[in-house]
Amino acid sequence: RPAAVQALLVAAALGVASATPVAPAAGAGGEPGASPPDVAGAVAHDDECAADDETCAINALQLRAGVTAGSLPEAVFASSKINASSNLMEVMSDEESAGCNMVGYSGPAAGAESCFCHKSGNYVCAGKPCSCREGCNMYIMKLSQAATFSNTARTSCVGAKLTITKSYYTDIDDLKRKCSGGAHGLLTTMLVQGFNAYQGVQPGPVWQCIHKAGTVSVHWLHLHTFCQNGRVEDLPSRGSAYCAKMNFVGEASQAATEILNR
């Protein structure tokens, strides 16, 4: 990959800016407040879930980014948007996403997909009444190609994040069909954004997972980000999803390649 892109991937951990207040997190499945799943049992049945003893050396500036806005979790999350991420997306857009046209939402006006339309900033839902049952007045890390927010699905982690595309792709296969040349750049952007957002929840390595087309619960492409030793819904799982563990933001490009090639 070009040196400029690699430099931006690494630099994405070093700056802090404010996020846009938009919508609260409706999870892509799961129940808020439900009992955490059995982590040990899941690990025993899926070697992809095995704990990784390798620790992540978090840069001091990256740690500072997670606590700049104060003690409230959502305020911390809102402050974790990284300046370099915007530059990264511009590079990716020029280099790899050229030819990826914006896809407008074409689904029903109610339901989870419609809610994701509002959270993503897709132009079809602009100016329309919020269709999210929890409302549309919460902080979302909203950048040019994707939006990240808290996931309410049950998890054994402190919290979990969802990153969704601004353009309407129903799943990973739909992305490959409609934007094969730009899929790697878009997915890399999502991985960087999800990783950076999660550092405001719990600094360190994370799992990043996308459900396979046949197992999605909400038909809008979304990336799950959660702690390295935890679980969200059935994730991580080789059977239902494509997952990669990221120790630092510079691994996003390779993680995108691994996910797309599986």
Backbone bond lengths (Angstrom), bond angles and torsions (degrees), N, CA, C in turn:
res aa  C-N    CA-C-N  psi(-1)  N-CA   C-N-CA  omega(-1)  CA-C   N-CA-C  phi
1 R - - - 1.446 - - 1.510 109.97 -
2 P 1.367 119.17 148.27 1.463 121.92 -178.57 1.513 111.53 -56.16
3 A 1.335 115.59 145.73 1.464 120.61 -177.62 1.516 111.37 -60.15
4 A 1.322 116.95 -35.34 1.475 119.93 -178.85 1.516 111.28 -62.04
5 V 1.335 116.40 -40.59 1.467 120.19 179.85 1.511 110.18 -67.66
6 Q 1.358 117.02 -44.69 1.446 120.43 179.30 1.526 110.83 -60.83
7 A 1.322 116.72 -40.19 1.463 120.13 179.56 1.518 110.98 -62.95
8 L 1.319 116.89 -39.32 1.459 120.09 -179.89 1.516 111.41 -69.99
9 L 1.341 116.52 -35.08 1.458 119.54 177.25 1.520 110.59 -60.20
10 V 1.323 116.59 -43.08 1.453 120.64 178.92 1.523 110.26 -71.36
11 A 1.341 116.77 -41.73 1.465 120.63 -177.58 1.510 112.58 -66.90
12 A 1.329 118.24 -17.19 1.463 121.43 -177.23 1.511 112.75 -64.22
13 A 1.320 117.61 -12.77 1.462 120.17 178.33 1.523 112.91 -90.26
14 L 1.316 118.48 0.33 1.454 119.50 -166.41 1.520 116.81 -109.21
15 G 1.331 121.14 -0.63 1.459 120.28 -177.07 1.503 111.78 -129.83
16 V 1.347 117.56 166.23 1.456 121.35 179.21 1.519 109.46 -137.01
17 A 1.349 116.51 137.64 1.457 121.01 174.49 1.504 107.91 -144.80
18 S 1.325 118.20 175.85 1.459 120.99 -177.18 1.509 110.74 -89.59
19 A 1.340 115.61 154.19 1.464 120.89 177.88 1.511 109.40 -101.50
20 T 1.329 115.83 171.13 1.460 120.96 -178.61 1.515 110.28 -94.62
21 P 1.345 119.85 128.78 1.455 120.24 177.11 1.517 108.98 -74.74
22 V 1.347 115.82 120.03 1.457 118.23 178.47 1.513 110.64 -135.18
23 A 1.349 117.44 -79.19 1.448 117.54 -170.73 1.500 112.63 -134.40
24 P 1.359 117.77 155.30 1.436 121.20 174.98 1.497 110.93 -79.98
25 A 1.293 115.73 172.47 1.438 120.27 -170.85 1.494 112.09 -90.49
26 A 1.324 115.89 113.81 1.445 119.41 167.75 1.499 105.23 -98.41
27 G 1.281 118.58 119.69 1.455 119.97 -176.06 1.495 111.48 -67.85
28 A 1.313 115.34 158.87 1.453 121.07 176.52 1.509 107.56 -86.80
29 G 1.307 117.31 49.25 1.444 120.77 -177.58 1.512 109.01 120.23
30 G 1.349 117.11 163.24 1.449 121.08 177.92 1.505 111.23 90.34
31 E 1.339 116.20 166.30 1.446 121.04 -176.65 1.510 110.47 -121.94
32 P 1.339 117.51 127.90 1.466 120.14 177.51 1.519 110.17 -59.56
33 G 1.317 116.45 135.69 1.446 120.04 175.89 1.506 114.60 82.04
34 A 1.341 118.96 -0.45 1.447 120.27 -179.30 1.518 110.02 -72.73
35 S 1.337 116.54 160.35 1.453 120.21 -179.25 1.511 110.78 -65.31
36 P 1.345 117.37 140.66 1.462 120.52 -179.81 1.519 110.65 -62.44
37 P 1.336 118.51 148.18 1.443 121.80 178.67 1.522 110.57 -71.30
38 D 1.326 115.69 166.05 1.455 122.64 179.80 1.518 109.11 -78.01
39 V 1.333 116.29 100.78 1.457 120.82 -176.53 1.514 111.20 -68.29
40 A 1.350 116.25 -47.56 1.461 119.71 -176.40 1.516 111.22 -60.77
41 G 1.341 116.31 -41.95 1.459 119.43 179.82 1.506 112.10 -64.52
42 A 1.328 115.60 -39.75 1.461 119.53 179.96 1.519 110.97 -65.76
43 V 1.342 115.86 -41.38 1.459 119.84 -179.43 1.509 110.73 -61.85
44 A 1.309 116.32 -37.40 1.458 120.07 -177.95 1.512 112.46 -65.70
45 H 1.330 117.29 -22.26 1.455 121.26 -176.92 1.513 113.73 -105.29
46 D 1.314 117.87 -2.71 1.462 120.26 -178.26 1.516 108.96 -145.37
47 D 1.331 116.88 107.81 1.455 119.42 -175.06 1.519 111.99 -67.06
48 E 1.335 118.19 -15.11 1.457 119.84 176.85 1.527 110.53 -71.29
49 C 1.336 116.13 -17.24 1.453 120.61 -178.75 1.527 112.01 -90.28
50 A 1.329 117.88 -1.31 1.461 120.43 -176.11 1.520 110.91 -58.93
51 A 1.321 115.76 140.01 1.468 120.62 -179.32 1.519 110.30 -65.31
52 D 1.297 115.50 142.19 1.464 121.92 179.45 1.516 107.97 -104.91
53 D 1.321 116.49 119.92 1.450 120.17 -177.17 1.531 112.83 -77.34
54 E 1.316 116.11 -13.30 1.459 119.32 -178.39 1.521 109.72 -70.45
55 T 1.301 116.73 128.27 1.466 120.80 -178.70 1.510 111.08 -96.94
56 C 1.316 113.50 157.58 1.462 119.28 -179.17 1.521 109.76 -101.55
57 A 1.314 116.56 126.73 1.478 120.72 176.85 1.510 107.96 -83.31
58 I 1.327 116.61 95.81 1.449 121.20 -177.00 1.516 110.21 -78.54
59 N 1.300 115.62 126.87 1.449 121.29 178.28 1.525 110.19 -61.15
60 A 1.337 116.72 140.99 1.467 120.55 -177.25 1.514 112.13 -58.31
61 L 1.317 116.94 -35.47 1.463 119.36 178.91 1.511 111.16 -68.96
62 Q 1.338 116.33 -33.95 1.459 119.55 178.24 1.519 109.92 -67.89
63 L 1.330 117.19 -40.55 1.458 120.57 176.43 1.517 110.75 -61.11
64 R 1.337 115.95 -42.01 1.457 120.47 179.15 1.520 110.68 -61.73
65 A 1.323 117.09 -34.74 1.467 120.73 -179.71 1.506 111.10 -61.42
66 G 1.344 117.81 -29.18 1.453 121.10 -177.95 1.507 113.81 -77.74
67 V 1.336 119.12 -12.85 1.454 119.94 -175.82 1.512 113.76 -125.02
68 T 1.307 117.95 7.06 1.456 121.41 -174.46 1.521 113.01 -61.08
69 A 1.330 117.78 -41.96 1.459 119.63 -169.47 1.516 114.30 -85.36
70 G 1.314 119.31 -1.79 1.452 119.39 178.06 1.504 112.70 119.39
71 S 1.328 116.76 -165.80 1.452 121.75 -169.50 1.515 114.19 -89.64
72 L 1.322 119.58 -20.38 1.452 120.70 -178.37 1.523 110.28 -70.14
73 P 1.342 117.34 131.12 1.463 120.07 -177.55 1.515 113.50 -53.39
74 E 1.337 117.47 -45.66 1.451 119.02 -177.37 1.521 111.45 -70.67
75 A 1.341 117.14 -31.10 1.460 119.45 176.46 1.519 110.28 -67.75
76 V 1.331 115.90 -39.02 1.459 120.38 176.15 1.515 109.67 -61.97
77 F 1.335 115.39 -46.68 1.455 120.12 179.51 1.520 111.03 -60.34
78 A 1.320 116.15 -42.93 1.458 119.67 -177.77 1.513 111.69 -63.12
79 S 1.332 117.04 -29.03 1.463 119.79 -176.83 1.512 113.04 -86.27
80 S 1.344 117.67 -2.95 1.456 119.24 -171.05 1.518 114.09 -92.03
81 K 1.312 117.41 5.98 1.462 119.46 173.95 1.528 109.04 -64.78
82 I 1.311 116.16 130.92 1.459 120.04 -171.99 1.522 111.01 -101.45
83 N 1.338 116.15 132.11 1.458 120.66 179.83 1.512 112.12 -53.95
84 A 1.320 116.57 -45.40 1.459 119.96 -175.99 1.511 111.94 -65.96
85 S 1.351 117.99 -22.12 1.460 119.70 178.97 1.522 111.04 -62.53
86 S 1.330 116.49 -37.67 1.455 119.73 178.42 1.522 110.48 -63.49
87 N 1.343 116.06 -42.87 1.455 119.60 177.40 1.511 111.36 -64.52
88 L 1.334 115.66 -39.09 1.455 120.13 178.99 1.515 110.35 -59.92
89 M 1.322 116.78 -45.28 1.446 119.85 -178.13 1.520 111.59 -65.14
90 E 1.323 116.44 -35.57 1.459 118.75 177.87 1.517 110.43 -63.84
91 V 1.350 116.30 -42.69 1.457 119.92 178.75 1.513 110.44 -63.45
92 M 1.348 116.14 -46.42 1.447 120.12 -179.78 1.523 110.75 -61.94
93 S 1.318 116.06 -39.08 1.452 119.89 -179.83 1.518 110.77 -62.56
94 D 1.332 115.98 -44.45 1.459 119.76 179.83 1.516 111.62 -69.15
95 E 1.346 115.71 -41.26 1.451 120.07 -171.21 1.517 113.40 -81.72
96 E 1.338 116.57 -42.52 1.447 118.57 -170.44 1.525 114.85 -123.37
97 S 1.330 118.10 -23.90 1.450 119.28 -172.79 1.522 113.22 -96.81
98 A 1.338 117.40 2.58 1.452 119.91 176.10 1.520 108.47 -60.35
99 G 1.319 117.25 130.80 1.454 120.18 -177.74 1.516 111.89 97.53
100 C 1.341 117.87 -9.08 1.462 121.98 175.74 1.517 107.84 -89.74
101 N 1.288 116.74 94.99 1.456 120.74 -178.72 1.527 111.10 -73.16
102 M 1.310 116.42 149.59 1.452 120.85 175.01 1.525 109.33 -63.44
103 V 1.316 116.22 129.00 1.466 121.55 179.93 1.516 108.21 -104.83
104 G 1.316 116.58 117.78 1.456 121.10 179.89 1.515 111.85 -75.60
105 Y 1.313 115.49 149.67 1.464 121.18 178.72 1.518 110.17 -67.07
106 S 1.338 116.29 135.18 1.463 120.98 -177.71 1.524 112.42 -127.89
107 G 1.328 117.28 16.33 1.451 120.85 -178.70 1.518 113.10 -92.15
108 P 1.335 116.27 -168.94 1.469 120.73 -179.22 1.517 113.06 -66.21
109 A 1.318 116.47 161.01 1.462 121.99 -176.93 1.521 112.65 -83.37
110 A 1.312 117.23 0.22 1.459 121.43 178.26 1.520 108.60 -137.79
111 G 1.337 115.65 161.47 1.453 119.64 179.34 1.517 112.52 105.39
112 A 1.335 115.53 -179.97 1.466 121.36 -174.12 1.523 112.36 -63.62
113 E 1.344 116.99 -39.67 1.462 119.10 -179.40 1.522 111.11 -65.74
114 S 1.312 117.15 -39.66 1.461 120.92 177.43 1.524 110.41 -63.49
115 C 1.316 116.46 -40.54 1.462 120.76 177.07 1.527 110.33 -60.92
116 F 1.326 116.87 -43.85 1.464 120.81 178.03 1.524 111.04 -62.91
117 C 1.317 116.88 -32.17 1.465 120.80 176.85 1.524 109.68 -59.62
118 H 1.334 116.83 -44.31 1.460 120.87 178.63 1.527 111.13 -67.46
119 K 1.313 117.34 -42.39 1.462 120.84 -177.21 1.530 111.93 -69.14
120 S 1.309 116.29 -31.92 1.462 120.23 -177.20 1.520 112.74 -75.98
121 G 1.335 116.98 -26.10 1.453 121.00 -173.83 1.515 112.51 86.75
122 N 1.328 117.41 17.59 1.458 121.11 177.35 1.531 109.47 -59.76
123 Y 1.329 116.34 135.78 1.467 120.76 -171.58 1.527 113.64 -61.29
124 V 1.322 117.99 -25.67 1.467 120.87 -177.77 1.525 111.28 -62.62
125 C 1.323 117.31 -32.73 1.465 120.63 -176.62 1.521 113.48 -96.72
126 A 1.306 116.62 -0.29 1.462 120.02 -179.17 1.525 110.44 -62.40
127 G 1.312 116.46 130.41 1.461 121.23 177.93 1.515 115.11 79.92
128 K 1.336 117.28 -1.81 1.465 119.96 179.48 1.519 110.14 -93.92
129 P 1.336 117.67 156.59 1.466 120.70 179.34 1.524 111.10 -59.12
130 C 1.306 115.97 141.41 1.461 121.17 -179.88 1.528 110.30 -60.61
131 S 1.320 116.58 133.23 1.458 120.98 -179.90 1.530 112.06 -106.71
132 C 1.339 117.30 7.76 1.464 120.90 178.63 1.523 108.95 -83.59
133 R 1.304 117.48 129.15 1.463 119.91 -176.76 1.523 112.18 -64.08
134 E 1.347 116.75 -24.81 1.455 120.72 178.59 1.518 112.80 -90.60
135 G 1.337 116.60 2.11 1.450 120.66 179.64 1.519 112.60 91.45
136 C 1.325 115.83 179.83 1.463 121.59 -176.47 1.532 110.76 -130.77
137 N 1.323 116.08 47.12 1.462 119.04 -175.28 1.521 113.08 -127.42
138 M 1.307 116.29 34.84 1.446 120.24 -177.98 1.521 110.26 -119.23
139 Y 1.326 117.14 162.49 1.460 120.17 -179.98 1.521 112.04 -71.78
140 I 1.319 114.55 135.73 1.456 122.32 173.98 1.519 107.16 -131.86
141 M 1.322 116.67 136.46 1.454 120.55 171.66 1.517 106.31 -78.21
142 K 1.311 116.47 103.30 1.456 121.59 -169.55 1.517 109.78 -118.71
143 L 1.337 116.01 109.95 1.450 121.80 179.03 1.525 109.46 -114.97
144 S 1.312 117.44 -171.48 1.464 120.06 -167.88 1.523 114.61 -68.63
145 Q 1.330 118.11 -27.70 1.463 119.62 -176.12 1.516 114.18 -117.92
146 A 1.330 117.74 -11.24 1.459 120.45 -174.99 1.519 111.05 -155.33
147 A 1.329 115.60 163.60 1.459 122.34 177.41 1.522 108.66 -132.88
148 T 1.332 116.61 141.15 1.465 121.89 -179.12 1.516 109.84 -123.95
149 F 1.336 116.33 136.81 1.455 121.45 -179.52 1.523 109.13 -150.98
150 S 1.327 116.59 169.89 1.462 121.44 -178.95 1.519 110.85 -70.67
151 N 1.323 115.06 143.37 1.461 122.55 179.55 1.527 108.65 -101.22
152 T 1.317 117.39 130.37 1.460 121.10 -179.27 1.515 112.89 -91.32
153 A 1.330 117.74 0.97 1.466 119.88 177.98 1.527 109.41 -62.35
154 R 1.315 117.48 149.82 1.458 120.16 -178.86 1.528 110.16 -64.20
155 T 1.317 115.28 141.53 1.450 121.11 -176.33 1.523 109.54 -150.80
156 S 1.319 115.48 152.96 1.462 120.87 174.55 1.524 110.49 -90.38
157 C 1.325 118.11 -2.46 1.466 122.88 178.25 1.529 110.17 -86.90
158 V 1.325 115.86 172.71 1.463 120.40 175.23 1.522 110.20 -61.52
159 G 1.317 116.34 -34.50 1.457 122.71 178.47 1.509 108.69 -169.87
160 A 1.315 116.50 177.20 1.464 121.61 178.85 1.517 108.40 -146.36
161 K 1.331 115.62 157.46 1.455 121.63 -179.20 1.527 110.74 -124.02
162 L 1.322 115.03 153.75 1.464 122.77 171.46 1.524 107.79 -121.33
163 T 1.326 116.00 137.15 1.460 121.65 173.44 1.514 107.61 -121.62
164 I 1.325 116.84 124.43 1.457 121.61 -177.16 1.528 110.07 -119.74
165 T 1.313 115.82 152.12 1.463 120.50 178.32 1.520 110.30 -75.19
166 K 1.316 116.02 148.95 1.466 120.35 174.20 1.524 109.66 -72.46
167 S 1.312 116.14 -38.32 1.459 121.73 176.86 1.526 109.11 -78.52
168 Y 1.308 117.21 149.97 1.462 121.51 -174.34 1.523 112.25 -86.58
169 Y 1.332 115.44 99.80 1.463 122.57 170.97 1.519 106.36 -118.34
170 T 1.310 117.25 130.47 1.464 119.86 -175.19 1.523 112.95 -72.47
171 D 1.335 116.92 -29.69 1.459 121.12 -178.59 1.524 108.84 -166.35
172 I 1.327 117.06 -178.10 1.452 121.56 -176.37 1.524 112.06 -63.80
173 D 1.324 117.44 -34.89 1.465 120.41 178.44 1.524 111.27 -68.92
174 D 1.318 116.20 -36.77 1.464 120.66 177.78 1.522 110.21 -64.64
175 L 1.339 117.01 -38.11 1.461 121.02 176.23 1.523 110.48 -61.44
176 K 1.313 117.43 -45.45 1.463 121.44 -179.36 1.528 111.45 -62.73
177 R 1.337 116.52 -36.96 1.470 120.47 -179.34 1.523 111.48 -70.50
178 K 1.314 116.71 -45.07 1.459 120.87 -171.99 1.522 113.93 -88.50
179 C 1.326 116.88 -20.02 1.461 119.16 -175.47 1.523 110.58 -149.47
180 S 1.313 116.82 54.62 1.459 120.63 -174.47 1.529 112.04 -59.98
181 G 1.330 117.20 -40.33 1.451 120.24 -178.17 1.514 114.17 -70.20
182 G 1.322 117.09 -24.61 1.460 120.36 -178.10 1.506 114.01 -108.73
183 A 1.341 117.46 3.05 1.463 120.60 -176.03 1.525 112.07 -60.70
184 H 1.323 117.07 -41.71 1.464 119.80 -178.27 1.525 111.29 -64.77
185 G 1.317 117.66 -44.13 1.454 120.81 179.78 1.510 112.45 -64.00
186 L 1.333 117.22 -42.65 1.456 120.92 -179.70 1.522 110.78 -66.58
187 L 1.329 116.79 -44.44 1.457 119.84 -179.56 1.532 111.16 -65.55
188 T 1.328 117.04 -37.96 1.465 120.19 176.64 1.529 110.62 -60.65
189 T 1.321 116.09 -43.24 1.459 120.70 177.23 1.522 111.32 -59.28
190 M 1.331 116.91 -44.16 1.462 121.36 179.09 1.528 111.19 -62.32
191 L 1.330 116.67 -41.23 1.461 121.25 -178.93 1.528 111.20 -65.78
192 V 1.332 116.61 -42.34 1.460 121.26 177.29 1.534 109.57 -62.28
193 Q 1.315 116.31 -45.94 1.455 120.88 -177.15 1.526 111.34 -65.11
194 G 1.344 116.93 -43.95 1.458 120.65 178.76 1.519 112.29 -64.26
195 F 1.339 116.32 -42.45 1.460 120.52 179.03 1.522 110.75 -61.70
196 N 1.323 117.03 -49.57 1.460 120.96 -179.02 1.527 111.76 -60.65
197 A 1.327 116.73 -41.44 1.464 120.13 179.91 1.520 111.11 -63.03
198 Y 1.333 116.88 -39.15 1.464 119.28 -175.90 1.526 112.48 -71.78
199 Q 1.322 117.08 -21.05 1.467 118.69 178.42 1.522 111.98 -64.57
200 G 1.341 117.33 -21.47 1.455 121.14 174.94 1.515 112.69 -79.35
201 V 1.325 116.68 -11.95 1.461 121.86 177.54 1.522 110.05 -95.93
202 Q 1.338 114.93 -50.51 1.466 121.31 -179.01 1.525 108.30 -157.74
203 P 1.320 118.35 102.81 1.462 120.64 -178.02 1.526 112.17 -58.87
204 G 1.315 116.13 139.72 1.456 120.31 176.64 1.519 112.30 133.46
205 P 1.328 116.74 -172.68 1.467 122.37 -178.80 1.530 111.57 -61.21
206 V 1.316 115.77 153.02 1.470 121.00 -179.52 1.524 111.01 -138.20
207 W 1.311 115.05 157.40 1.463 121.64 165.58 1.523 107.69 -89.36
208 Q 1.338 116.19 141.79 1.465 122.48 174.26 1.535 106.67 -129.07
209 C 1.323 116.73 120.34 1.468 121.04 -173.70 1.523 111.94 -134.63
210 I 1.329 115.06 142.52 1.466 122.37 172.32 1.522 107.53 -125.58
211 H 1.312 116.76 126.10 1.462 120.00 179.00 1.532 111.37 -64.24
212 K 1.312 115.25 146.83 1.462 120.50 174.96 1.529 108.58 -67.21
213 A 1.322 115.77 158.10 1.469 120.54 -174.77 1.525 112.72 -55.50
214 G 1.320 117.29 -35.32 1.463 120.48 -176.27 1.514 114.69 -81.91
215 T 1.341 117.52 -3.30 1.466 119.82 -176.20 1.529 113.57 -123.07
216 V 1.335 117.84 7.02 1.467 119.45 -178.35 1.528 111.32 -70.42
217 S 1.320 116.08 144.52 1.465 121.03 177.14 1.517 111.64 -98.68
218 V 1.329 116.89 -29.18 1.465 122.24 175.78 1.520 106.96 -121.91
219 H 1.321 116.42 122.74 1.466 120.67 -172.75 1.529 111.94 -85.78
220 W 1.321 113.55 62.74 1.466 123.84 171.21 1.527 104.45 -146.23
221 L 1.312 117.72 123.55 1.456 121.08 -174.04 1.525 111.02 -52.25
222 H 1.327 116.79 123.19 1.451 120.96 -179.34 1.525 111.25 -143.65
223 L 1.321 114.18 144.77 1.461 123.47 -178.32 1.522 109.16 -109.26
224 H 1.338 116.32 128.62 1.467 122.10 176.01 1.520 109.63 -91.63
225 T 1.336 116.93 131.99 1.459 122.04 175.35 1.520 108.40 -126.27
226 F 1.352 116.14 128.46 1.464 120.14 -177.03 1.521 109.84 -156.76
227 C 1.329 116.95 173.80 1.462 122.02 -171.94 1.526 112.60 -65.57
228 Q 1.325 115.65 155.70 1.460 121.09 -171.46 1.526 114.60 -67.05
229 N 1.319 118.66 -26.12 1.458 120.98 -178.65 1.527 113.00 -109.97
230 G 1.326 116.48 14.70 1.455 120.07 -176.55 1.515 113.27 -114.71
231 R 1.329 113.76 -172.93 1.462 120.51 179.31 1.529 109.91 -139.99
232 V 1.337 114.90 151.53 1.456 122.95 172.49 1.524 106.23 -132.84
233 E 1.319 116.96 126.26 1.460 120.73 -174.37 1.529 108.37 52.68
234 D 1.337 117.02 -121.37 1.469 119.92 -179.89 1.524 111.67 -100.68
235 L 1.312 117.75 11.97 1.465 122.19 -171.22 1.531 111.98 -99.63
236 P 1.372 116.63 149.74 1.461 127.75 -0.22 1.530 111.36 -77.91
237 S 1.319 116.63 148.29 1.454 122.09 -179.18 1.514 110.12 -154.27
238 R 1.317 116.95 130.91 1.456 120.46 176.57 1.526 111.30 -73.98
239 G 1.321 115.99 -25.80 1.451 118.97 -176.51 1.511 113.82 -73.72
240 S 1.350 117.80 -35.52 1.458 119.98 -173.04 1.524 114.41 -114.25
241 A 1.334 117.36 -6.60 1.470 118.35 -173.10 1.525 111.79 -150.96
242 Y 1.335 113.60 167.30 1.466 122.01 171.65 1.524 106.15 -107.60
243 C 1.328 116.53 118.87 1.461 120.58 -174.64 1.525 111.73 -126.13
244 A 1.315 115.41 150.74 1.457 122.38 174.62 1.519 107.53 -143.81
245 K 1.337 116.30 141.66 1.454 120.28 176.08 1.520 108.16 -96.98
246 M 1.324 116.26 130.88 1.462 122.20 178.74 1.517 110.55 -114.18
247 N 1.343 116.16 125.61 1.457 122.01 177.80 1.523 112.07 -92.00
248 F 1.328 116.58 -28.58 1.455 121.05 176.26 1.524 108.62 -153.46
249 V 1.311 116.46 163.94 1.454 121.54 -169.80 1.525 112.96 -64.21
250 G 1.333 117.18 -26.07 1.449 120.59 -179.75 1.513 114.49 -67.74
251 E 1.328 117.57 -8.35 1.463 121.39 178.86 1.527 112.78 -89.50
252 A 1.332 117.63 1.68 1.460 121.22 -173.91 1.528 113.18 -61.30
253 S 1.321 117.58 -43.97 1.455 120.70 -178.10 1.525 111.47 -61.79
254 Q 1.342 116.87 -44.43 1.460 120.32 179.23 1.521 110.74 -66.81
255 A 1.330 117.13 -38.51 1.461 120.82 178.39 1.527 110.57 -62.51
256 A 1.330 116.47 -40.08 1.467 120.39 177.83 1.530 110.67 -62.68
257 T 1.324 116.18 -41.33 1.464 120.03 178.24 1.518 110.75 -62.64
258 E 1.325 117.61 -43.34 1.454 121.38 -179.78 1.524 111.21 -62.70
259 I 1.325 116.94 -44.21 1.457 120.74 -178.74 1.526 110.97 -64.93
260 L 1.325 117.37 -44.05 1.462 120.68 -176.57 1.521 112.97 -72.32
261 N 1.322 117.96 -24.32 1.447 121.09 -177.47 1.523 114.00 -91.45
262 R 1.312 117.49 -2.02 1.464 120.07 179.97 1.517 111.31 -85.33
